[in-house]
Amino acid sequence: MSKINLSVDIAGIKMQNPVTTASGTFGFGLDYLDYFDVNQLGAVVTKTITINRRMGNPPPRIIETPSGLLNSIGLANPGIDEFIQSTLLDLEHIKAPIIVSIAGDTEEEYVELAERLDKVDKIAGIELNVSCPNVRMGGIQFGVCPEQVNRLTKASAAATQKPLIVKLTPNVTDIVEVACAAVEGGARSLSLINTLLGMSIDINKRKPVLANNVGGLAGPAIRPVAVRMVWQVAQAVDVPIIGVGGICDYRDALEFIMAGAASVGVGTWNFVNPTACVDIIEGLRCFCLEQGVKDINELVGCSWK
Amino acid sequence: MGQAPKCFLGVNGMKANVKVMANFRVKENYYLMELQRPEVAKNARAGQFIHARCKDSKDPLLRRPFSIYSLDSDKGRIKILYEIKGMGTELLSKYKEGDFLDIMAPLGNGFNLEGNISSAILVGGGIGGAPLMALAESLKGRGINRIYFLVGAQSKDKLIPTVDFESLGVNVITATDDGSEGHRGYITDLLPMKLKESSEGCTVFACGPRPMLKAVAQICARKNIPCQLSLEEIISCGVGACQGCVCKVKDNDTETYHRVCLEGPVFDSGEVVWDV
């Protein structure tokens, strides 16, 4: 079994396996210490950090839908100062590469965040969240416009030497266009997809369930959409892709890998099965063993190559 | 550099498939489930909860939180009292003795029993009465014998079973909105009178619908009686990662959101901000 290579290289970030945590579903990697050794992960992708501390949106913030979770958290986070001064110290114990997700209200904020994180050795890469559907400024308003994504990526890439990953929103007409704009702007990897904009109404109260009215749909319900988008984007760009969207087990992970993702992010399913990530790593290993695959990289994009 | 991790690295430390020892209907839509889980029975506190995967499925997707109803450390068993309300609880009611249930437990902070408590008034609305049974057991175990359980519901059939409280020697007082049992009206109508009778060291503990908790908090604030509230929320991850289950609290001079699953579900009534 030891002969099988599961390690992947995402824009220079060496991961011992392709499995990461989707931003916003794993806190800063400390909430699951009771459940498994997070150092088994390919990488940890943190909750999105902003310049200032954000309380997040008022509750209710979540509602379950068929095979899905509709959420509007609103980028609740301690802000960059506390993250660097305090949270990072707790992350000293995590040896897996740490990718920090960032979002800003303005281009200047993205640049400032990238500059500040650039100086932190502990951080392996930066993920630009240009796709959060739950905040008024920043987030998705950038992510739906190829020119904005291009400009924002260029500016952020100029501010850091670290690998820059751009997280794309599915709430666009043509995700390939946005993906290409990000790569042209200097994205060294793409992560897709963020949540799909959705809504649920309480028929007894005759009002939207979520206080923010709308939210992002995540979970198994969105997986086919995500697989399709990875498949499209992978054929159009030459940077590695982190495939995210409703992954629950190694079979789901393999769908993304075969669609063209070099790495996969597990999100909502962490909430259901806190050991999902390690179960998937083991499942991938067994699959490769059974199928005679010596290197998982052989499978990347094999559905269209 | 850095602080030690808040918990040592364990493997599946708090998630387990546990054996169902009993699962039966107590009355109407109320069911009682008994689980064999010595680690939890020994270490859990009243007010903490278990996070159960009612079915190995994608729909329902999320786990469902159930507060602990009773802890038996000698037998290594825990009980939950639950009400069939939707898909998750419906599925849970189908479990048979000998089946295994996937749970994460114990989660949350639990009631704070430190300090000078000489008597306790427990206020429960609907299924919110469930964690107050484990609390009554704990209080009894600490030699606190003057315990009142004020329990309310819309109607007689929606009142949680109170026989276990009575067996423990708790004074049970009921109220129903329609007057089909006990006082006609809200259970909180009866709280001021009970507080008047109470003496130094009386603490109020409440769990139930938000309007009831708000009323309890206001009554206790007026009389300057310490009060702890266990909040009900939709809980997704149960460990603080997703930030989905927040409630607004006062933190020094500012307002912030705390996670019901991690910093809660029990809050000091003075902390909670009632604007939503």
Contacts between the chains, C-beta under 8 A, distances in Angstrom:
chain1	res1	chain2	res2	distance
A	24	B	242	7.4
A	25	B	237	7.7
A	25	B	241	6.4
A	25	B	242	6.3
A	26	B	241	5.7
A	27	B	240	6.5
A	27	B	241	4.2
A	30	B	5	7.0
A	30	B	6	6.7
A	31	B	237	7.4
A	31	B	239	4.7
A	31	B	240	5.0
A	31	B	241	4.1
A	32	B	239	6.6
A	32	B	241	6.9
A	33	B	5	5.3
A	33	B	6	6.9
A	33	B	7	4.9
A	33	B	8	7.8
A	33	B	9	6.0
A	34	B	7	5.0
A	34	B	10	5.9
A	34	B	13	4.7
A	34	B	14	5.0
A	34	B	239	7.6
A	35	B	10	7.7
A	35	B	11	7.9
A	35	B	12	6.3
A	35	B	13	6.7
A	35	B	14	6.8
A	35	B	15	6.0
A	35	B	239	7.9
A	36	B	9	8.0
A	36	B	11	6.2
A	36	B	12	7.1
A	37	B	9	5.0
A	37	B	11	7.2
A	47	B	243	8.0
A	55	B	255	7.9
A	55	B	256	5.9
A	55	B	257	5.5
A	56	B	243	6.2
A	56	B	246	6.9
A	56	B	257	6.1
A	58	B	248	7.4
A	58	B	276	5.7
A	59	B	233	7.3
A	59	B	245	7.5
A	59	B	246	5.4
A	59	B	247	6.6
A	59	B	248	7.8
A	59	B	257	7.6
A	59	B	276	6.5
A	60	B	234	6.8
A	61	B	243	7.2
A	61	B	244	5.0
A	61	B	245	7.6
A	61	B	246	6.6
A	62	B	234	5.8
A	62	B	236	5.4
A	62	B	242	7.3
A	62	B	244	3.7
A	62	B	245	7.3
A	63	B	234	6.8
A	64	B	60	6.8
A	64	B	61	5.7
A	64	B	62	5.3
A	64	B	234	7.5
A	66	B	59	5.2
A	67	B	58	4.4
A	67	B	59	4.6
A	67	B	61	5.7
A	68	B	61	6.8
A	69	B	61	6.4
A	69	B	62	6.7
A	69	B	236	6.5
A	71	B	236	7.9
A	71	B	242	7.4
A	71	B	244	6.0
A	73	B	242	7.2
A	73	B	243	5.1
A	73	B	244	6.5
A	76	B	243	4.9
A	76	B	246	7.6
A	76	B	257	6.7
A	89	B	1	6.3
A	89	B	2	3.9
A	89	B	3	6.4
A	90	B	2	5.9
A	90	B	3	6.1
A	90	B	5	7.2
A	90	B	6	7.9
A	91	B	2	7.5
A	92	B	1	5.0
A	92	B	2	3.6
A	93	B	2	6.5
A	93	B	4	7.8
A	93	B	5	5.2
A	211	B	276	7.3
A	219	B	58	7.8
A	219	B	61	5.8
A	220	B	58	4.6
A	220	B	61	7.1
A	248	B	58	7.0
A	268	B	61	7.4
A	270	B	237	6.9
A	270	B	241	7.0
A	271	B	62	6.3
A	271	B	63	7.3
A	271	B	236	4.9
A	271	B	237	4.0
A	271	B	238	7.5
A	271	B	241	7.4
A	271	B	242	6.0
A	272	B	53	6.8
A	272	B	61	6.4
A	272	B	62	6.3
A	272	B	63	6.4
A	273	B	53	8.0
A	274	B	15	5.8
A	274	B	104	6.7
A	274	B	237	7.9
A	274	B	239	7.0
A	275	B	12	6.2
A	275	B	15	6.8
